[in-house]
Amino acid sequence: MIITSKDNSKIKHIRKLLNKKDSMNEGLFVIEGENLVEEAIKNNLLVELYVLDGTVVKYDFPYTYVTSEVMRSISDMKSTPRLIGISKYINKNTLGKKIVLLDDIQDPGNAGTIIRNSVAFDVDTVVFSKNSVSPYNEKVLRSTGGMIYNINIIIADLDNVIDTIKNENIKLYGTSLKSSISLLNVEKTNEFAIIFGNEGNGVNNKYLELCDLNIRIDMNNKCESLNVGVSSGIVLYHMYKR
Amino acid sequence: MIITSKDNSKIKHIRKLLNKKDSMNEGLFVIEGENLVEEAIKNNLLVELYVLDGTVVKYDFPYTYVTSEVMRSISDMKSTPRLIGISKYINKNTLGKKIVLLDDIQDPGNAGTIIRNSVAFDVDTVVFSKNSVSPYNEKVLRSTGGMIYNINIIIADLDNVIDTIKNENIKLYGTSLKSSISLLNVEKTNEFAIIFGNEGNGVNNKYLELCDLNIRIDMNNKCESLNVGVSSGIVLYHMYKR
């Protein structure tokens, strides 16, 4: 079987899932490329698989061929992808002990980079505030370097999550340019939750006030701030290295 | 005076300068927005200034009004910029003592982030290999956060630059996933040159072989690699902090 029309109901459903709200409502997201499809199969999360007509498929998973025109209608990549899948969310809704909290991160590249850094430096849970970009956005997925299935991802209200963190006595760290504590003086701990803030506004003051410690990265004052993907890398590497 | 036609010769000249080769040949680049225009004036590098019709200009610099249609024809921003300038290159062609070398970095966002990190952590010179993205590319300029005028930028053949570095006895560091020396064990020095590599291929082997030391960033093996903007931030912060 091959789907030749962009108006096919299954193809329309994929396009619908590219929308954040619909994706969240259904708990499903769209993935592109071998890397992510393989990971989705390995994790038993793949639901549907669509393959560019003529491509040889090496997976033991039912699939449907589509024409290149149809494929292009469900991707914003410059080159036509050969594989597109629908995956279930990874969301386990249980907090780990090494947590990153994202307070309204907007840029998909930054969000993806933070997920990648989190996997690299042993964070077990990344919590996206409800006003952050969706972790299942195509551009985020691309920037993670295929890491999305290697970490627990939660979309939640940060107020509730911070309550839980406080109740579990996990140390809560804020990051802010105006903080008095330099990262150099922060002790490594086995349990932590670190909040990174919106690109323009930083971490919300109401959260900074709840933190056990607010951390600053020392830098030359010619530079006003670092990119949040970079800051997260520096802070998480500090907490990781022995 | 107001320019109303996209085909005006001055406007055509700006569009020409958006091309890497033409920009390099003329030693001029296009800048957008208040931040960069102010910096260009401060550094005596602004050559021409174009202002969106109706905008109040607070600079003591001759300018020409253009219509919003003309403005949009010389920018790829979603919103129409109010200021566009032509600036001379900052290029001093003299190497400093804290140097970053970019071996064929392709992504403008990464290049801009590395410039921003370099300013933050006291690097004085960033050398772009000839096959790297242009440091004067609009997207690079945007990712630097306006930092381009705060650092010495050189576009050069890396072989020649590495010769000079060797002759001046400045320590040369490579970065590689396969390196045996962890960043943790690298001593901070007041003079250094660090090479960061292409997004797909890393640093060219011929350069790695010339290095005094090749550095690795320890990470969980679930993650294959970090984004090069993030790696540069972690390494440069390590060399900076006291």
Interface residues (C-beta under 8 A of the other chain):
Chain A: G109 T113 R116 N117 V119 A120 F121 D122 S143 G145 M147 N150 L183 L184 I217 D218 M219 N220 K222 C223 E224 S225 L226 N227 G229 V230 S231 G233 I234 Y237 Y240 K241 R242
Chain B: G109 T113 R116 N117 V119 A120 F121 D122 S143 G145 M147 N150 L184 I217 D218 M219 N220 K222 C223 E224 S225 L226 N227 G229 V230 S231 G233 I234 Y237 Y240 K241 R242
